[in-house]
Amino acid sequence: METLKGALKSKTVWFGMAIAALSWLQQFVGTLEGLTPEQVTIIGSGIGTVVIWLRLITNASLAQKGKE
């Protein structure tokens, strides 16, 4: 149960949920339609960079966060 509580406090988990939601919504909006492959690469690289940054600032497991 602590792991689930910790997941709700995790910036990395929230970022992942936001990316998943935006990816799902994109099919209705079509915002990536006009982008070049280079622009899509830049966006993907930016997302990857944020995930790496979030991991670097993480100092507790999800279970530990759930106990806080």
BADRENNU-544668 format. One record per atom (N, C-alpha, C, O): residue number from 1; residue in one letter; chain; x, y, z. Coordinates in pm, whole numbers. Each point is the difference from the previous one (the first is absolute). Layout:
mido; drendo; tipa; xx; yy; zz
NUM; A; A; X; Y; Z
...
This chain:
mido; drendo; tipa; xx; yy; zz
1; M; A; 82; -120; 0
1; M; A; -82; 120; 0
1; M; A; 86; 127; 0
1; M; A; -36; 101; -59
2; E; A; 153; -111; 128
2; E; A; 89; 117; 3
2; E; A; 52; 34; -139
2; E; A; 20; 116; -34
3; T; A; 2; -222; -47
3; T; A; 50; 24; -136
3; T; A; -102; 79; -82
3; T; A; 38; 91; -73
4; L; A; -165; -125; 85
4; L; A; -105; 73; -73
4; L; A; -9; 143; 50
4; L; A; -13; 93; -80
5; K; A; 18; -74; 211
5; K; A; -3; 136; 55
5; K; A; 122; 79; -48
5; K; A; -11; 118; -34
6; G; A; 126; -183; 32
6; G; A; 121; 66; -47
6; G; A; -7; 36; -147
6; G; A; 52; 103; -42
7; A; A; -116; -189; -38
7; A; A; -14; 28; -144
7; A; A; -78; 128; -23
7; A; A; 29; 75; -93
8; L; A; -128; -50; 177
8; L; A; -79; 122; -13
8; L; A; 78; 125; 37
8; L; A; -40; 111; -36
9; K; A; 152; -128; 107
9; K; A; 86; 112; 37
9; K; A; 120; 15; -94
9; K; A; 80; 93; 15
10; S; A; -67; -184; -111
10; S; A; 118; -5; -87
10; S; A; -16; 90; -122
10; S; A; -95; -14; -77
11; K; A; 189; 107; 61
11; K; A; 0; 87; -119
11; K; A; 20; -82; -127
11; K; A; -57; 31; -105
12; T; A; 138; -135; 113
12; T; A; 25; -85; -116
12; T; A; -127; -71; -43
12; T; A; -29; -8; -119
13; V; A; -46; -45; 214
13; V; A; -125; -69; -31
13; V; A; -100; 99; -59
13; V; A; -65; -31; -100
14; W; A; 51; 149; 160
14; W; A; -92; 100; -54
14; W; A; 39; 43; -142
14; W; A; -86; 19; -86
15; F; A; 216; -4; 63
15; F; A; 47; 37; -134
15; F; A; -35; -111; -99
15; F; A; -46; 28; -111
16; G; A; 68; -152; 151
16; G; A; -35; -113; -87
16; G; A; -149; -4; -31
16; G; A; -38; -27; -114
17; M; A; -44; 53; 214
17; M; A; -146; 2; -24
17; M; A; -38; 114; -93
17; M; A; -88; -15; -85
18; A; A; 153; 129; 100
18; A; A; -28; 114; -88
18; A; A; 39; -32; -144
18; A; A; -75; 32; -93
19; I; A; 190; -94; 73
19; I; A; 44; -37; -135
19; I; A; -98; -100; -61
19; I; A; -36; 11; -117
20; A; A; -7; -109; 197
20; A; A; -96; -100; -49
20; A; A; -131; 67; -39
20; A; A; -57; -32; -104
21; A; A; 8; 124; 187
21; A; A; -126; 69; -29
21; A; A; 14; 87; -125
21; A; A; -88; 2; -86
22; L; A; 199; 70; 76
22; L; A; 20; 86; -118
22; L; A; 15; -83; -127
22; L; A; -47; 40; -107
23; S; A; 111; -155; 119
23; S; A; 13; -88; -117
23; S; A; -136; -49; -46
23; S; A; -27; -9; -119
24; W; A; -59; -23; 215
24; W; A; -135; -46; -33
24; W; A; -82; 114; -61
24; W; A; -71; -21; -98
25; L; A; 82; 141; 156
25; L; A; -76; 115; -51
25; L; A; 48; 45; -138
25; L; A; -77; 56; -77
26; Q; A; 203; -81; 46
26; Q; A; 58; 44; -127
26; Q; A; -74; -58; -119
26; Q; A; -5; 64; -106
27; Q; A; -53; -182; 119
27; Q; A; -72; -60; -112
27; Q; A; -122; 83; -39
27; Q; A; -42; -3; -115
28; F; A; -14; 77; 210
28; F; A; -117; 82; -29
28; F; A; 37; 139; -48
28; F; A; -74; 62; -76
29; V; A; 189; -13; 120
29; V; A; 43; 135; -34
29; V; A; 85; 1; -126
29; V; A; -11; 92; -82
30; G; A; 94; -192; 66
30; G; A; 85; -9; -118
30; G; A; 112; 103; -1
30; G; A; 41; 44; -108
31; T; A; 9; -6; 223
31; T; A; 101; 106; 6
31; T; A; 135; -41; -59
31; T; A; 77; 87; -40
32; L; A; -47; -215; 35
32; L; A; 129; -43; -54
32; L; A; -2; -17; -151
32; L; A; 103; -29; -61
33; E; A; -219; 49; 0
33; E; A; -13; -21; -145
33; E; A; 96; 86; -82
33; E; A; 61; -49; -94
34; G; A; -48; 175; 129
34; G; A; 81; 90; -81
34; G; A; 146; 6; 39
34; G; A; 76; 80; -55
35; L; A; -34; -163; 149
35; L; A; 138; 6; 45
35; L; A; 91; -86; -87
35; L; A; -39; -104; -52
36; T; A; 161; 153; 38
36; T; A; 99; -76; -75
36; T; A; 57; -111; 90
36; T; A; -14; 8; 122
37; P; A; 76; -109; -180
37; P; A; 64; -103; 83
37; P; A; 103; 58; 97
37; P; A; 17; -51; 110
38; E; A; 52; 157; -151
38; E; A; 98; 63; 88
38; E; A; -68; 63; 121
38; E; A; 52; -9; 112
39; Q; A; -166; 72; -132
39; Q; A; -73; 62; 111
39; Q; A; -53; -106; 97
39; Q; A; 5; 19; 121
40; V; A; -54; -129; -175
40; V; A; -49; -109; 85
40; V; A; 117; -58; 81
40; V; A; -17; -35; 117
41; T; A; 134; 27; -179
41; T; A; 120; -48; 70
41; T; A; 36; 93; 115
41; T; A; 35; -46; 108
42; I; A; -43; 175; -131
42; I; A; 31; 98; 105
42; I; A; -99; -14; 115
42; I; A; 40; 4; 117
43; I; A; -167; -19; -147
43; I; A; -103; -16; 103
43; I; A; 27; -128; 80
43; I; A; -4; 1; 123
44; G; A; 31; -110; -193
44; G; A; 29; -126; 69
44; G; A; 124; 8; 86
44; G; A; 4; -54; 110
45; S; A; 98; 123; -160
45; S; A; 122; 18; 78
45; S; A; -26; 85; 124
45; S; A; 56; -26; 107
46; G; A; -140; 125; -121
46; G; A; -37; 84; 115
46; G; A; -72; -80; 106
46; G; A; 27; 15; 119
47; I; A; -119; -100; -161
47; I; A; -73; -86; 95
47; I; A; 98; -92; 71
47; I; A; -7; -16; 122
48; G; A; 96; -45; -197
48; G; A; 101; -88; 59
48; G; A; 89; 73; 99
48; G; A; 35; -55; 105
49; T; A; 2; 177; -138
49; T; A; 84; 80; 89
49; T; A; -72; 29; 132
49; T; A; 61; -8; 107
50; V; A; -190; 41; -114
50; V; A; -77; 26; 121
50; V; A; -8; -126; 86
50; V; A; 14; 8; 122
51; V; A; -36; -123; -184
51; V; A; -6; -126; 76
51; V; A; 133; -26; 71
51; V; A; 2; -38; 117
52; I; A; 108; 58; -186
52; I; A; 132; -19; 60
52; I; A; 22; 98; 115
52; I; A; 50; -39; 106
53; W; A; -87; 165; -125
53; W; A; 14; 101; 105
53; W; A; -83; -38; 122
53; W; A; 47; 10; 114
54; L; A; -171; -54; -136
54; L; A; -85; -41; 112
54; L; A; 61; -118; 75
54; L; A; -7; -7; 123
55; R; A; 67; -85; -196
55; R; A; 63; -114; 66
55; R; A; 121; 44; 83
55; R; A; 23; -52; 109
56; L; A; 52; 148; -159
56; L; A; 118; 48; 72
56; L; A; -37; 71; 130
56; L; A; 75; -7; 97
57; I; A; -189; 75; -95
57; I; A; -38; 71; 123
57; I; A; -77; -90; 96
57; I; A; -32; 42; 111
58; T; A; 3; -165; -153
58; T; A; -70; -94; 86
58; T; A; 97; -54; 105
58; T; A; 109; -46; -32
59; N; A; -151; 54; 158
59; N; A; 86; -49; 105
59; N; A; -70; -100; 92
59; N; A; 57; -41; 101
60; A; A; -179; 2; -134
60; A; A; -73; -95; 83
60; A; A; -81; -94; -88
60; A; A; -43; 37; -110
61; S; A; 22; -157; 160
61; S; A; -84; -95; -75
61; S; A; -146; 41; 15
61; S; A; -35; 81; 86
62; L; A; -50; -137; -170
62; L; A; -143; 31; 9
62; L; A; -56; -43; 135
62; L; A; -85; 69; 57
63; A; A; 131; -182; -6
63; A; A; -45; -48; 131
63; A; A; 40; 100; 110
63; A; A; -79; 27; 91
64; Q; A; 201; 27; -99
64; Q; A; 43; 99; 100
64; Q; A; -84; 126; -9
64; Q; A; -37; 57; 103
65; K; A; 7; -12; -225
65; K; A; -82; 120; -17
65; K; A; -139; -21; 57
65; K; A; -60; 94; 53
66; G; A; 8; -215; -63
66; G; A; -133; -30; 50
66; G; A; -8; 6; 152
66; G; A; -107; 22; 56
67; K; A; 219; -42; 11
67; K; A; 3; 6; 146
67; K; A; 12; 143; 52
67; K; A; -27; 26; 118
68; E; A; 67; 66; -204
68; E; A; 19; 141; 42
68; E; A; -131; 69; 26
68; E; A; -3; 118; 36
